[in-house]
Amino acid sequence: MLKKVFLGLFIAATIACSAAPRVAHIDVPGSNNLKPDPIQSVITKEVAELITSLNYKKPVLNDSLGSVIFDNYIKGMDPNRSYFLASDIKDFEKYRSTFDDDLKVGDLTAAFYMFNVYQKRYNEDMQFSIKALHNHFDFTKNESYVYDREHLPWFKDEAERNQSWTRKVKYDFVNLKLANQKDTSIISTLKKRYENLLAQSNKINNQDAFQVIMTAFTESIDPHTSYFNPANAANFNIDMARSLEGIGATLAVENEFVTIKSIVPGGPADKIHQLKIDDKIIGIAQGDNDFVDVVGWRIDNAVSIIRGKKGTTVRLKILAKNQDLSATPKIVSIVRDKIILEDQSVKNTIKTVTRDGRTYHYGVIEIPAFYADWKEMQAGNPNYKSTTRDVKLVLDSLKKKNVDGILIDLRGNGGGSLMEAIELTGLFITKGPVVQVKDYRGKVEVDEDEDPSISWTGPMAVMTDRFSASASEIFAGAIQDYGRGIIIGNNTYGKGTVQSAIDMRRVNPDLGDKGGQLNLTMGKFYRVSGSSTQHKGVIPDVEFPTIFPADKYGESSQPSALPWDEIKSSNYTKYANLAPAIAVLKTAHDARMKTSKEYTYLLQDIAEFKKRDAEDSLPLNEATLKKQRDELEAQNLARENERRVSRGLLPLKKGETKPAKEEDYDFVQDESMQVLTDFISNPQIAKNGN
């Protein structure tokens, strides 16, 4: 829907020379002296025009908004106030009143100057940390390290900054002392750590700086309007599709080497049996071409040439974990293929609850995101990957196994495709409206499930938590509004806005593959009942206390978030009035919680989290820190063993880990199945509920 609006409004522009910079480039010794390129200037202007004309909030890019962007940019670079000096901030102030004008014309000179100063300070602190390792630290002094500086003043001078970083190094040092490392080993370990951070800083390029600038810009408009540079756009779309074309391995940089950290089961790298975890890639070649040395490369640059089209060949020069550069590398050829990221896709298990002599079987379906492989769908592949298709396959399997009910687990599901939320809802209702979308012009469109077929007609519940957001809230809200199932868990995130992904080359073809992608908030969605999920989220029918407070986690914690409101209800027919049933279920749940040890542990965990969350410093006295750690470790072990004994498990000894085959106990999921059992086993509830 919103894509059609977009296509109807835009005609491709041509690249024009940007206006002369308002500020001349200033060299910043100690930084990479990054400069914006002409393409970034054009992108900035295009993004500014898109945001001011199509964003749902209809923002005006003026001095007031420019000042907010300016502050967010500084915070984005140095959120903990660990690098900049007060004099730096004072120096930057001359750009505050013109920041909005710079963005309008694509002049990034001042913003890049600020970034270069940030990098200079960062590098200085890493270099200072390396030198500070040779201090003769006194670990008997009653000092503390303040690690949370977000609300403290900027460092008044270098002396104050050096004092803070000295304590940071001292804290890193005493941590390793408590791990029984010798001083010489500690110095070597930390020196390598700081040198590696310095090396990574020296690889920062103008795309990195541009991403920080644009993130500050877009997040000042609303929390979900986002610009992605080309590399980040590729990763975003892989995440949405849950698939990519490549070798099927996860990589990381360790000590200047691109290193293999995991191998996707069934992928090309797995099938050839020639790669191992912690192997180092020192060279990459496309087909029969010459090798490119990648030692010291950034991970995103290495990944970009290892990925490639299905059916093409990439060759790797490999050193084993313990080999150095003097060793002869192994040459490995791999034919790229399509990789399905199964570990990030829908999963299911069957779990049981025994009550009054009867065993109830439940299909537990974990949905990590609402994903869809748009590329394959548009290409006409009938087997393209999507959340709805994966869930339907699971439901078909569960029906054959005659489960008594299903539990949809949306905890931690941050959303994704709006279309998938609608189609997934359609698996549980015959047909009807699922969500209402109001666009930036005020026009409301009702998106419906038009497929009369239904994949599951039996009892169901949906689990949510504070990080169930966006598409998760559409699905959970629709199930609740229709009276189709019970919502159990925590109040959801409260993201009630809709983003359209705009490939910047469609706005301006001359940008080519360097334009990146803008995810622009162009609409707001509403439940079929007319209520927005913005800020308020979906309130569960059976609610658990949450460890994550709304003022720090969720949409309501975001200063630029849109407000809650409501519109007219759409025309829909409830499956059942579950209000009477829910009242009975809550009573039964509350009764169980009064005698539940696990519920008591949950409340204790919440209290402990709040206590830790309020702290902002740690002791540097070795004996004091050790005592604090030992007491906390003993407390955690005692609590864990109390839980284990209550579940009929053997207690653990200090330093012992649980058996590998032992599953983590999920109290909230277990209680959700108890609630579902209440729903099924009570004849009166079952009669009124279905």
N, C-alpha and C positions, 0 to 999 in steps of 0.2 A: 504493500500500500504506500508506505512512505518513499520507497524507491521510485514509484511512479511519479509522486509529487516532485521528487528531486530531478528526475529526468526531464520533466516538463518545464523546469525552471531555468535549466542551465544550458548555455551554449559554450563550447570550448573557447577559452581565451588564448591569446598568443603571448609569448614571453616578451616583456618590454624592459628596457633598461630601468633599473630602480633609481630612485632619487639619490642624489649625493649624500653620503653619510653626514649626520649632524655632528658627529664626533670623529675626529681623526683617530686612526688606530694608534694605540699606545702600547709599546713593547713592555712586557712584564717579565724581567729576568727571573729565572727559577721556575717558569711555567713552560708549556709547549707553545706559547704565543699563538694560540689558535685564532683563525679568522673565518668569518662566515663566507660561504661561496654564493655566487649569483642565484643558483637554484634555491638555496635556503631562503634567500630574500623573497623570491617569487612565492614560495610555499607559504611564508609568513603572511604575505598580503592576501593570498587566496583564502587561507584559513580565517583571517580576520574578517573577510567579507562574508564567508560562509556562516560564521558564528553570529555575526550581527544581523544577518538577514534571515537565517533559517533555524537558529537555536530556539527551543521552546520558550526560553525566558525573554527573548528579544532584547538582549543586552545592548547598551550603548557604550561603545568604547571611548570613554572620556577620562579626564584626569582622576576622577574618583575610582573607577575600575582599574585604571592604570596603576594607581597607588597600591591597590590590593594585589595586583599581579606582581608588582615590584617586591612587595613584602614576601609573597609566596615564593618568588624566585630565590630570594636570599635564604628563606627557610628550606627550600628544596636542596640547596647546595650544602647548607650547614644547619640541619635541624636541631642538633644538640649544642650548638654554639661552642664547638670545640676547636674551630680553626680561625675564624675571622677575629680581627682586633676591632676595638671600638673606633679606631681611626679609619679602618677600612669602610665601616658602615657610614661614617661621617663623609668620607670621600664619595661613596656611592650616592648619597642623598641628592646630589646635583642632577641625577638622572630621573628622579622620582616623577617630577611633573611632566616629563616628556616621554615617559615609557610607553604610554598609549599611542602617542603620535608616531613613535618609532615602529611599533608593531603595524600600524596602518600602512606605512610606506615600505615596510620590510627592511628597515634599517636596524641591523643587529650589532652594530659596532659597540655600543655601550654595554649591551648584555654580554658580549664575548669578552670585553675587558673585565667585567666583574667575574666571569668564570675563570679567566686567567689568573686573577688575584686569588681566587679560591684555590686553584691548583698550586700556586706558589706557596700559599700557607700550608696546604696539605703536605707538599713535599718537604717544606721546612720542618714540619712536625715529625715526619718519618725520619728525616736525617738527624733531628735532635734526639729521637728515641733510640737510634742506633748508638749515638755517643753516650747517652745516659746509661746504657747497659754497663758501662765501666765505673759507674758510681759505686761507692761502698755503702750500700743501703743498710740502715739500722732497722731491723724488723722487731725491735723491742719497744720502739717509740709508739705512743698512742696517737697515730695519725689515721686519717680516713681518706678514701678516694671517692670523690663525688662523680658518679658516672652519669647521672641525669642532670644536665645543665640547661634543659630546654627553657626554663623560666628564670634563669640567672642572667645578669647583665653580660654583655660582650666583654671579652678580656680587655682591661684598661691599657695594658701594654704587653710587651714581649715577656717581661719578667713574670707577670701573672700567668700568662699562657704556658711558659716553660715550667712553672711550678705545678700546674695542673697535669702537664704531660709527664713530668717526672714521677708524679704519683700514679699515673696510668701505667708507666713502665714498671714501677715498683709493684703494682698490683699484678701485672702479668708475671713478674718474677716470683712473687710469693705464691702464686697459684701453682707454679711448677715445683717450687720447694715443697709444698704440701703433697705433691705427687712423688716425693722422694728422689727428685733429680738433683744431681750435683751442680754447683754453681757454674763450672766450665761448660757443662752440657746445656744448662739453662741459657747462658749467654749465646751459645752457638744456635740454639733453637730459635730464640727470639730475634737474633740478628737476621737469620734467614727469613723469618716471618716479616720483619719490617722491610727488608730489602725486596722481598717479593711484592709487598704492597707498593713500594716505591717504583718497582719495575712496571707494575700494572698501571700506575698513574702515568708513567712516561709513554704508555701506549694509547692514552686517551686521545681521541681525534675530534674533529669539529662536528661529526654526527652525534657524538656523545653530548657535547655541549649544547647542540641544537635541541636534542631530546629533552634535556633539563629545562631549557627555556620554554619550549612548547608545552611541556607538562605543567609548568607554573601558569602559563597562559590559559590553557584549557580547564584546569582544575579550579581556577578562579571564577569560571563561568558557572560550572556545576560539576559535581564529583565524577560524572560518568562521560562527559565529553572528553575525548582523548585523541591526541595525535600520536601516530606510531611512525618512526622512521622506517625505511624499507626492511631492515633486519628484524625489527620488532613487529612490523606488520606481518612478516612471514611466520613468525612464531605464534602470533595471535591466531592466524588462520589455520595453522597446524593444530592448535589447541581446540579450535571450533570443529575441525574435521575429525579429530582423533586419529589422523593418519598423515603420513608423509611419504615421500619417495627418497630412499637413501639406503644406508647399509644396515640400519637397525642397531645402533649403539649409542649410548649416552657418553658424552665427553666432558672433561673438565681440564683446567690448566693447573698443573702442580710443578712448582720449581722450574718454570719456563717450558715444560713439556706438555703437549696435548696428550691427555691420558684417557684410556678407556675405563669408564666407571661402571657400566652395566651393558649387557647385551640382551636385546629383545628376543625372547624365545620364538623360534620359527622364522626369524628374519635372516637376511643374507649372511650377516656376520656369524650368526649362530650355526647356520647350515654348513659352512666350510670348516668349522672346528679348528681354525688356525689362530684365533684371537683369544686373549685371556684378560681378565680384569687386571688393571694397573699396567697393561702394556702401554708403551710410549710410542706415539706416532711422530716421526721426525721428518718425514717427507710425504708428499701427496702428488700423484700424477693422474691426469685424465687420459684413460685409454693407453695408447702407446707413446704419448707425449713425454717430455722430460719431467723429472721430479722437481718439485718446488720445496725448498727447505722451510719447514714451519716451526723450527725451534724458536721459542720466544714470541710466537704469534699470539694474538688475542683469540679467545675461543670462538667468537662469532665469525671471525675471518676464516678460521680453519673449517668450521662447520659449513660455511657457505660453499666451499669447494668440495667437501665430502658428499654433501647432498647433491642430488641430480636426478635426471629423468630415469624412470623405470627402463631397464634393459641396457643402460650404458654401464661402462666399466670404470672403476676407480682403482688405482694401485696405491698401496700404502707401504712405506718403509717403517718397520716395526722393531723396537728394542724391548726386550723383556724388562720386567720391573727392576731387577737388580743389575742390569747392564748399563754402562755409560757410553758416551759418544765414541769411544775408541773401539767399541765392539762392532762386528759386522752385522748390519741390520738384516732382518728377514723381509723379503718382498711378498706381499699378499695382494692378490687380485680378487676383487669382489664385484659381482654384477648387481647393480642397484635394483631394488624392487619396491613395491608399495608396502609400507609398514603400517599395520593396524596396532594402535596403542591400546592393547587389551587391558593393561593394568589401570588405565584411566577410563575404562568403559563400564557399562552396566555389569554388575555381578549379582549372583543370587545363591542363596543357601536355603535348605529346609531345616527348620528348628521345631522343637516340640515343647508342649506344656501339658503336664499330667495333672488332672484335677478330678476328684470324686470318682476315681477308677477309670476315667476316660483320658485318652491321649489325643491332643489336638495338634495337627500338623500345619505349620505356617510357612509360606514362601516369603522369605525376606529378600527384597530386591533393593540393592544399593545403587542409587543413581548419582554419580559424581558431578554431572553437568548435563546441560541440554545442548547436545552437539549434533552436527549434521555435515556431511561431506558434500558441500554445495557444488564443487567442481564435478564430482562424479554424478551427482543428481542431474545437473545441467547437461552432462554428456550423454544422458539417457541410460546410465548403468542401472539396471533394475535391482541390483544388490548393493546400492550405495549404503554407507554406514550412517545410522542416526540413532538417537536415543529411543524414539518410538519404535523403530523396527527391532532394535535389540530387546526392548521390554516385551514387545509382542511375542517374540520367539520364546522368551522366558515364560510368559503366561501360558503359551500353548503347552510347554513342557510341564508346568506346574499343574495344569488342569488334568493332564494324563496321570499325574501322581496323586490326584484326588486330595489336594490340600484343603484344609478347612477355611483358610483365609489368607490374605496377603498383607504384608507390611512393607510399604514403600518408604525407604530411608533416604530423606533429602538433606540430612545433616551435612553441613559444609558445602552444599551445592550452591555455588554463587550465581547460577543461571546460565545464560547463553541464548540459544535461538528461541525467539518468540513463537515461531511456527511450530517448533517441536513441543512447546508447552501446550499449545492448542491441540495438536494431534495426539499427544500423550493423554490428555484429558478425554479425548474421543474414544480411547480404549475402554473407558469406564462408564460412559453415558451413550445413549442411542444417538441423539443429535441435539443441537441447540447452541446458544451463545456461550462462549468461554471467557472472553475478555473484551472490554471496550477500550478503544484507543482514541484519545483526543490529540490532534496534531497541533502544530504551532500556530495554525490559523484559527483554531477553536472548533474545527470540524470533528465530529465524533463518528467513528466507524465501529461497528460491532463485528468482531471476528468469531465465526461459528465453526463448530464441528458439523460437517455436512454428511458424514458417513454414518448411516443408521446402524451399522454393525457394532457389536460390543464384544470385547475380548474377555472381560471378567465381570460377572454379575453378582459374585458372592461378597461376603463381608470383607472390608478393607480398612486399614488405618494408614495414616501418613505421619512420619516422624520429621520434625523440623528442629532447627536450633537457630542461634543468633546469626549464623553465617549462611542460612538458607535465604537466597536473595533472588530478586528479579523473576526469571521464568519459574523458579521454584515457588515463588509466592503466587504467581498466576495459577499454577496447577493446584497448590494447596488451597488457595482461596476458592477456586471453582469447585473442588471436591467438597469443601465446607458449605458453600452457598447452596449447592444442589442437595445437600444432605446425603451425599453418596458414601461418606466415610468419616472416621473419627480422626481429628488432627491432635497429635500428641507431641509434647516436648517443650521447646522454648519459643518465645515471641521471635518472629523472623526479623531479617535485617531492615526492611522498610525501603527497598529500592523500587519505586513505582514509575520509573522513566524508561523510555524506549529510545535506543540508539540505532541510527542507520550508518552502516559502514560505507564510506565514500572513498573509492580509489582516486587519489588526487590526479592521476593521469586522465581520468574521465572529465575532470574539471578543466584541466589544461594539458592536452596531449603532448605538448613540448616538454613536459616534465619527465616523460618516459618512465623508466623503472626507478627513478630517483625521487619520485614524488611522495612515496609512502601512503599512509591511509589515515583518514579522519573518521573517528566514530563520534557522530554528532547527535546530541539529544534533540530529537525533533518531535517527540510525543510523550504523552503521559498515559499510563494504562490504569484502568479501573476494573474492579470486579463486576460481575454481572449484577450484583446487588447495588452498584453505583458508588461504592466506597473505594477510595484510592488506598493502595498499600503503602504509599509514600509516607515516610516517617513511622507510621503506626505498624506497618507490616501485617502479618496474619497472626492473630492471637489464638493459641491452641485451645481445643476443647478441654483437654486435660493437660494442665501446665506444670512444668517443673521449674524450680528456681534455677537461675542461670549464673554462671561464673563471670559472664561478660556484661557489665552495666551499659545501659543505653547511652549514657553521656560520654562514653569512651569508645564504644564499638557499635557500629550501625550507622544508618543514614542520618539519624538524629544528631550524631556527633559531628557532622560535616557542616561547616559554616555556610557553604554555597549551595546547600541542598534546597530543592523546591519544597514548598509547604504541602501539607495534607489538605485535601478537599474532597468533595463528592459530587457526582452528577446523577442524572435520572437512572433508575434501575432499568435494565433491559428486560425483555419479555422471555422469561424462562419458567420451567415447571420443576419444582423440587421433586426429588425421588422419594424423600421421606422427611418428616419433621423429627429430627433427632434430639431436639431440646429436652424432652422428658427422659430419653435414654441417657443423654450426656449427664444429666443431674444424678442419675443412679450410678453411672460409671465413676463420676467424680467422688461420690460418697464412698464407694468401694475402694477407690484408689487412695483416698485420704486415710481410710481405716488401715490399709496396709502400711502406709508410710509412717503411721504412729508407732508401729512396732518393727519397722525395717531398719536394720543396722546399716544397710547400704545407703539408705536415705540420710541417716545421721552422718555417715562418712562424706556424702555429697555436700551437706551443709558445712561440715568441717573444712572440706577442700575449698569451698567458696570463701569462708572466713580467712583461711590461710592465704589464698590468692590475693584477697583485698589487702591483707597485712603486707605481703611482699610487694604488691603493686604500689603501695604508699611510700616505700623506701626509696632513697635516692643516693645512698652512699654505702660503702663497705669498709671494714677496718683493714688497716695495713699492718697491724701488729700480728705477727705470725701466730702467737699462742692464742690470741683472742679469735682470730679468723678460724684457726683449727678447731677451737672449742665450739664455735658457732656452727661450723660444718659438721662436726661429729654429732652435735646435739640434733641437728636437722636430719642427718642420715639415720640416727637411732630412732627418731620420731617417725620418719617415713617407713623404716623397716618394721617398727612395732605396729603401725597402722596397717601396712600391707599384710603382715602375718595375722593380725586380727581378722582381716577380711578373708584371708585364705582359710583359716580354721573354721570360720562361719560357713564357708562353702564346702567344707569337708576335705580341704587340701592340706598337705604337709607344710609347716612353716619353713621359711628360708633362713639360712644362716647368713651372717654378715659377709657381703661380697659374693654371695651365691645368686645366680640368675635363675629364673623359672625355666623348667624344661622346654625345649624347643617346640615340642608338639602341643604344648598347653596353650589354648586360646585365651586371649584377653577377655576378661569378663566385662560385659556391656550391660550395666545395671539399667540404664534408660531403655535400651532395646528389650531387655527381659521384662521390665514392668509394662512396656507397650504391648507385649504379647499377653500379659496378664489382663490388661484392659480389653484387648480384643477377645480374650476368652470370656471375660465378663459379658461382653456384648453378644457373643454367640450362645453362651450357656444359659442365659436368662431368657426363658420362653417369651415373657412379656416384652422385653426389649427387642428380641429378635423379630417378634411379630410386628411391632411398630416401626422398627428400623429398616426393614427391607420390604 
